């Protein structure tokens, strides 16, 4: 824990899964970005098929786990990307890559929990 953390608080991070996700996406050499995604993704029926350099469903599963356990800021971006697991296009793969780049930038932030009395 760093010196900015409140005493008695627990910082939840998942460095191992973040590293595994970055490796699965193949983005070790790409820079981190500040925001995972800020606009709705469409179906892109006439767009190019996916590159298939990674398993879309597997990566969305890893990212969804991170969202639920230590990276709540990924919620909107994940809700957009996971809708296309059945028929992803290149634009959907690029969205997952962008989310992975955001993980690189926010790797150390995690989620800080401070236990306290019920009702406070």
LUMMAR-967047 format. One line per field, with one value per atom (N, C-alpha, C): atom name; chain; x negated, y negated, z negated; residue number from 1. Coordinates in nm, 3 decimals, decimal comma. Atoms other than C-alpha are relative to their C-alpha. Example, Ala and Ser with C-alpha at 12.3 -4.5 7.8 and 13.67 -1.06 7.14 Angstrom:
// LUMMAR-967047
at = c(N_CA_C_N_CA_C)
ch = c(A_A_A_A_A_A)
px = c(-0,089_-1,230_-0,090_0,082_-1,367_0,077)
py = c(0,119_0,450_-0,120_0,119_0,106_-0,109)
pz = c(0,000_-0,780_0,000_0,006_-0,714_-0,073)
i = c(1_1_1_2_2_2)
//
This chain:
// LUMMAR-967047
at = c(N_CA_C_N_CA_C_N_CA_C_N_CA_C_N_CA_C_N_CA_C_N_CA_C_N_CA_C_N_CA_C_N_CA_C_N_CA_C_N_CA_C_N_CA_C_N_CA_C_N_CA_C_N_CA_C_N_CA_C_N_CA_C_N_CA_C_N_CA_C_N_CA_C_N_CA_C_N_CA_C_N_CA_C_N_CA_C_N_CA_C_N_CA_C_N_CA_C_N_CA_C_N_CA_C_N_CA_C_N_CA_C_N_CA_C_N_CA_C_N_CA_C_N_CA_C_N_CA_C_N_CA_C_N_CA_C_N_CA_C_N_CA_C_N_CA_C_N_CA_C_N_CA_C_N_CA_C_N_CA_C_N_CA_C_N_CA_C_N_CA_C_N_CA_C_N_CA_C_N_CA_C_N_CA_C_N_CA_C_N_CA_C_N_CA_C_N_CA_C_N_CA_C_N_CA_C_N_CA_C_N_CA_C_N_CA_C_N_CA_C_N_CA_C_N_CA_C_N_CA_C_N_CA_C_N_CA_C_N_CA_C_N_CA_C_N_CA_C_N_CA_C_N_CA_C_N_CA_C_N_CA_C_N_CA_C_N_CA_C_N_CA_C_N_CA_C_N_CA_C_N_CA_C_N_CA_C_N_CA_C_N_CA_C_N_CA_C_N_CA_C_N_CA_C_N_CA_C_N_CA_C_N_CA_C_N_CA_C_N_CA_C_N_CA_C_N_CA_C_N_CA_C_N_CA_C_N_CA_C_N_CA_C_N_CA_C_N_CA_C_N_CA_C_N_CA_C_N_CA_C_N_CA_C_N_CA_C_N_CA_C_N_CA_C_N_CA_C_N_CA_C_N_CA_C_N_CA_C_N_CA_C_N_CA_C_N_CA_C_N_CA_C_N_CA_C_N_CA_C_N_CA_C_N_CA_C_N_CA_C)
ch = c(A_A_A_A_A_A_A_A_A_A_A_A_A_A_A_A_A_A_A_A_A_A_A_A_A_A_A_A_A_A_A_A_A_A_A_A_A_A_A_A_A_A_A_A_A_A_A_A_A_A_A_A_A_A_A_A_A_A_A_A_A_A_A_A_A_A_A_A_A_A_A_A_A_A_A_A_A_A_A_A_A_A_A_A_A_A_A_A_A_A_A_A_A_A_A_A_A_A_A_A_A_A_A_A_A_A_A_A_A_A_A_A_A_A_A_A_A_A_A_A_A_A_A_A_A_A_A_A_A_A_A_A_A_A_A_A_A_A_A_A_A_A_A_A_A_A_A_A_A_A_A_A_A_A_A_A_A_A_A_A_A_A_A_A_A_A_A_A_A_A_A_A_A_A_A_A_A_A_A_A_A_A_A_A_A_A_A_A_A_A_A_A_A_A_A_A_A_A_A_A_A_A_A_A_A_A_A_A_A_A_A_A_A_A_A_A_A_A_A_A_A_A_A_A_A_A_A_A_A_A_A_A_A_A_A_A_A_A_A_A_A_A_A_A_A_A_A_A_A_A_A_A_A_A_A_A_A_A_A_A_A_A_A_A_A_A_A_A_A_A_A_A_A_A_A_A_A_A_A_A_A_A_A_A_A_A_A_A_A_A_A_A_A_A_A_A_A_A_A_A_A_A_A_A_A_A_A_A_A_A_A_A_A_A_A_A_A_A_A_A_A_A_A_A_A_A_A_A_A_A_A_A_A_A_A_A_A_A_A_A_A_A_A_A_A_A_A_A_A_A_A_A_A_A_A_A_A_A_A_A)
px = c(-0,082_0,000_-0,087_0,077_-0,115_0,039_-0,024_-0,122_0,131_-0,127_0,206_0,118_-0,108_0,408_0,034_-0,049_0,618_-0,035_0,028_0,508_0,126_-0,111_0,727_0,068_-0,060_0,815_-0,076_0,059_0,748_0,006_0,006_0,636_0,009_-0,021_0,770_-0,058_0,059_0,553_-0,012_0,016_0,515_-0,106_0,109_0,178_-0,020_0,019_0,153_0,099_-0,102_0,482_-0,012_0,022_0,411_-0,114_0,112_0,075_0,040_-0,046_0,239_0,090_-0,090_0,505_-0,080_0,084_0,246_-0,077_0,072_0,047_0,095_-0,097_0,360_0,037_-0,032_0,440_-0,119_0,121_0,079_-0,034_0,021_0,048_-0,111_0,109_-0,265_-0,077_0,078_-0,428_0,083_-0,083_-0,132_0,002_-0,003_-0,112_0,134_-0,124_0,147_0,079_-0,087_0,445_0,084_-0,075_0,658_0,141_-0,141_1,013_0,022_-0,020_1,131_0,086_-0,086_1,410_0,103_-0,094_1,652_0,124_-0,116_1,904_0,057_-0,065_2,150_-0,058_0,045_2,036_0,121_-0,108_2,259_-0,031_0,019_2,303_-0,099_0,092_2,096_0,019_-0,024_2,260_-0,081_0,075_2,070_-0,150_0,143_1,731_-0,079_0,090_1,431_0,014_-0,004_1,425_-0,115_0,105_1,211_-0,134_0,134_0,836_-0,022_0,010_0,872_-0,141_0,133_0,530_0,010_-0,024_0,685_0,142_-0,131_0,986_0,090_-0,086_1,256_0,075_-0,081_1,472_-0,088_0,091_1,177_-0,044_0,045_1,051_0,115_-0,111_1,398_0,028_-0,017_1,425_-0,100_0,103_1,095_0,030_-0,031_1,195_0,124_-0,121_1,540_-0,031_0,042_1,379_-0,073_0,071_1,145_0,098_-0,101_1,440_0,073_-0,078_1,632_-0,076_0,077_1,346_-0,104_0,100_1,096_-0,005_0,004_1,161_0,141_-0,138_1,518_0,015_-0,006_1,435_0,012_-0,011_1,440_0,144_-0,138_1,817_0,064_-0,066_1,948_-0,068_0,073_1,676_0,025_-0,024_1,725_0,143_-0,139_2,104_0,018_-0,007_2,052_-0,067_0,077_1,791_0,057_-0,044_1,938_0,126_-0,121_2,260_-0,030_0,034_2,071_-0,086_0,078_1,910_0,039_-0,048_2,122_-0,043_0,037_2,014_-0,084_0,081_1,728_-0,054_0,065_1,591_-0,131_0,127_1,257_0,021_-0,025_1,410_0,019_-0,021_1,509_-0,132_0,133_1,160_-0,081_0,073_1,015_0,048_-0,053_1,246_-0,063_0,064_1,104_-0,147_0,140_0,751_-0,008_-0,003_0,838_0,021_-0,024_0,973_-0,128_0,126_0,649_-0,104_0,093_0,447_0,035_-0,042_0,653_-0,047_0,050_0,564_-0,148_0,143_0,198_-0,022_0,017_0,240_0,049_-0,060_0,449_-0,036_0,039_0,274_-0,016_0,030_0,173_0,117_-0,109_0,503_0,085_-0,082_0,727_0,121_-0,118_1,016_-0,036_0,034_0,975_0,126_-0,113_1,208_-0,041_0,027_1,229_0,113_-0,104_1,418_0,037_-0,048_1,627_0,130_-0,126_1,935_0,113_-0,115_2,256_0,084_-0,084_2,466_-0,075_0,077_2,184_-0,047)
py = c(0,119_0,000_-0,125_0,124_-0,350_-0,092_0,091_-0,644_-0,077_0,070_-0,784_0,084_-0,087_-0,486_-0,024_0,021_-0,534_0,122_-0,114_-0,319_0,086_-0,093_-0,010_0,033_-0,025_-0,016_0,113_-0,108_0,270_-0,040_0,034_0,206_0,130_-0,119_0,465_-0,021_0,003_0,518_0,143_-0,132_0,808_-0,008_0,018_0,756_0,122_-0,122_1,118_0,011_-0,009_1,115_-0,115_0,112_0,771_0,035_-0,039_0,896_0,110_-0,110_1,212_-0,053_0,058_1,005_-0,079_0,077_0,771_0,094_-0,099_1,073_0,067_-0,065_1,241_-0,091_0,097_0,923_-0,028_0,027_0,900_-0,146_0,145_0,534_-0,045_0,035_0,542_-0,124_0,112_0,285_-0,127_0,119_0,043_-0,083_0,086_-0,258_0,012_0,007_-0,291_-0,124_0,114_-0,524_-0,031_0,043_-0,720_0,056_-0,041_-0,616_0,127_-0,124_-0,269_-0,015_0,020_-0,383_-0,102_0,105_-0,671_-0,008_0,005_-0,591_0,140_-0,128_-0,317_0,069_-0,080_-0,037_0,052_-0,053_0,063_0,140_-0,136_0,397_0,007_0,006_0,290_0,116_-0,117_0,546_0,000_0,007_0,423_-0,020_0,021_0,388_0,127_-0,112_0,612_0,104_-0,104_0,946_-0,020_0,018_0,975_0,055_-0,050_1,027_0,139_-0,130_1,324_0,029_-0,022_1,272_0,039_-0,043_1,343_0,055_-0,057_1,529_-0,106_0,110_1,260_0,035_-0,040_1,453_0,017_-0,019_1,547_-0,135_0,132_1,188_-0,077_0,069_1,050_0,060_-0,062_1,302_-0,052_0,053_1,185_-0,145_0,141_0,820_-0,016_0,008_0,882_0,032_-0,033_1,045_-0,119_0,116_0,748_-0,113_0,105_0,508_0,025_-0,031_0,686_0,006_-0,022_0,729_-0,107_0,102_0,444_-0,118_0,107_0,223_-0,044_0,034_0,088_-0,105_0,102_-0,194_0,059_-0,064_0,060_0,035_-0,044_0,111_-0,036_0,041_-0,094_0,063_-0,054_0,017_0,150_-0,144_0,382_0,032_-0,026_0,363_-0,020_0,021_0,233_0,114_-0,100_0,486_0,141_-0,138_0,803_0,034_-0,026_0,763_0,068_-0,050_0,871_0,126_-0,122_1,190_0,106_-0,101_1,398_-0,026_0,033_1,213_-0,128_0,123_0,966_-0,041_0,058_0,738_-0,064_0,065_0,557_-0,113_0,113_0,255_0,048_-0,054_0,473_0,049_-0,041_0,623_-0,123_0,123_0,272_-0,060_0,049_0,178_0,077_-0,079_0,467_-0,039_0,044_0,357_-0,133_0,131_0,003_0,021_-0,029_0,143_0,056_-0,054_0,339_-0,109_0,111_0,023_-0,085_0,072_-0,147_0,074_-0,080_0,139_-0,025_0,028_0,072_-0,131_0,133_-0,291_-0,004_0,005_-0,219_0,122_-0,126_0,102_-0,011_0,015_-0,033_-0,056_0,064_-0,203_0,099_-0,098_0,090_-0,060_0,041_0,060_-0,003_0,013_-0,066_0,020_-0,031_0,082_-0,035_0,032_-0,053_0,057_-0,059_0,174_-0,096_0,084_-0,005_0,055_-0,046_0,033_-0,006_-0,003_0,122_-0,125_0,119_-0,184_-0,131_0,125_-0,436_-0,019)
pz = c(0,000_0,000_0,000_-0,005_0,072_-0,115_0,111_-0,165_0,011_-0,017_-0,024_-0,051_0,043_-0,149_-0,146_0,136_-0,459_-0,086_0,087_-0,755_-0,018_0,013_-0,784_0,130_-0,130_-0,415_0,070_-0,077_-0,176_0,147_-0,142_0,181_0,081_-0,081_0,424_0,140_-0,134_0,730_0,049_-0,059_0,964_0,109_-0,096_1,126_0,089_-0,079_1,237_0,114_-0,103_1,426_0,100_-0,093_1,571_0,096_-0,085_1,700_0,098_-0,085_1,836_0,112_-0,100_2,016_0,104_-0,092_2,167_0,093_-0,082_2,287_0,099_-0,089_2,430_0,116_-0,105_2,625_0,091_-0,078_2,747_0,009_-0,003_2,650_-0,094_0,090_2,439_0,047_-0,053_2,670_0,023_-0,018_2,688_-0,128_0,120_2,454_-0,073_0,076_2,178_0,039_-0,030_2,229_-0,123_0,118_1,983_-0,010_0,006_2,075_0,082_-0,073_2,176_0,125_-0,116_2,408_-0,038_0,038_2,423_0,089_-0,089_2,694_0,020_-0,022_2,777_0,124_-0,114_3,007_0,076_-0,081_3,296_0,049_-0,050_3,467_0,115_-0,114_3,770_0,097_-0,086_4,003_0,129_-0,125_4,308_-0,020_0,029_4,135_0,024_-0,022_4,172_-0,110_0,104_3,992_-0,099_0,100_3,679_0,048_-0,030_3,697_-0,058_0,069_3,460_-0,050_0,058_3,304_-0,146_0,137_2,962_-0,010_0,022_2,825_-0,063_0,044_2,795_-0,127_0,116_2,547_-0,124_0,113_2,326_-0,058_0,046_2,309_-0,065_0,064_2,236_-0,137_0,132_1,952_-0,101_0,090_1,802_-0,037_0,026_1,839_-0,087_0,081_1,692_-0,145_0,137_1,388_-0,064_0,052_1,346_-0,033_0,025_1,375_-0,131_0,117_1,103_-0,131_0,122_0,857_-0,033_0,035_0,887_0,096_-0,099_1,191_0,039_-0,032_1,170_0,110_-0,105_1,413_0,140_-0,130_1,697_0,036_-0,017_1,662_0,132_-0,124_1,953_0,121_-0,113_2,192_0,015_-0,006_2,101_0,042_-0,039_2,134_0,150_-0,144_2,487_0,077_-0,075_2,597_-0,012_0,022_2,446_0,079_-0,080_2,647_0,133_-0,132_2,957_-0,004_0,014_2,828_0,102_-0,094_3,066_0,143_-0,137_3,382_0,003_0,006_3,323_0,136_-0,118_3,592_-0,045_0,035_3,606_-0,099_0,090_3,432_-0,144_0,134_3,136_-0,060_0,047_3,113_-0,039_0,032_3,122_-0,132_0,127_2,834_-0,116_0,106_2,624_-0,015_0,006_2,713_-0,074_0,069_2,598_-0,150_0,141_2,269_-0,063_0,050_2,228_-0,020_0,014_2,284_-0,123_0,120_2,013_-0,125_0,113_1,778_-0,024_0,014_1,847_-0,074_0,061_1,743_-0,144_0,134_1,433_-0,084_0,064_1,325_-0,151_0,143_0,983_-0,080_0,073_0,895_-0,078_0,068_0,814_-0,070_0,074_0,572_-0,148_0,142_0,215_-0,082_0,089_-0,046_-0,143_0,140_-0,399_-0,084_0,085_-0,636_-0,114_0,109_-0,892_-0,056_0,059_-1,106_0,103_-0,089_-0,925_-0,023_0,009_-0,850_0,009_-0,012_-0,822_0,141)
i = c(1_1_1_2_2_2_3_3_3_4_4_4_5_5_5_6_6_6_7_7_7_8_8_8_9_9_9_10_10_10_11_11_11_12_12_12_13_13_13_14_14_14_15_15_15_16_16_16_17_17_17_18_18_18_19_19_19_20_20_20_21_21_21_22_22_22_23_23_23_24_24_24_25_25_25_26_26_26_27_27_27_28_28_28_29_29_29_30_30_30_31_31_31_32_32_32_33_33_33_34_34_34_35_35_35_36_36_36_37_37_37_38_38_38_39_39_39_40_40_40_41_41_41_42_42_42_43_43_43_44_44_44_45_45_45_46_46_46_47_47_47_48_48_48_49_49_49_50_50_50_51_51_51_52_52_52_53_53_53_54_54_54_55_55_55_56_56_56_57_57_57_58_58_58_59_59_59_60_60_60_61_61_61_62_62_62_63_63_63_64_64_64_65_65_65_66_66_66_67_67_67_68_68_68_69_69_69_70_70_70_71_71_71_72_72_72_73_73_73_74_74_74_75_75_75_76_76_76_77_77_77_78_78_78_79_79_79_80_80_80_81_81_81_82_82_82_83_83_83_84_84_84_85_85_85_86_86_86_87_87_87_88_88_88_89_89_89_90_90_90_91_91_91_92_92_92_93_93_93_94_94_94_95_95_95_96_96_96_97_97_97_98_98_98_99_99_99_100_100_100_101_101_101_102_102_102_103_103_103_104_104_104_105_105_105_106_106_106_107_107_107_108_108_108_109_109_109_110_110_110_111_111_111_112_112_112_113_113_113_114_114_114_115_115_115_116_116_116_117_117_117_118_118_118_119_119_119_120_120_120)
//
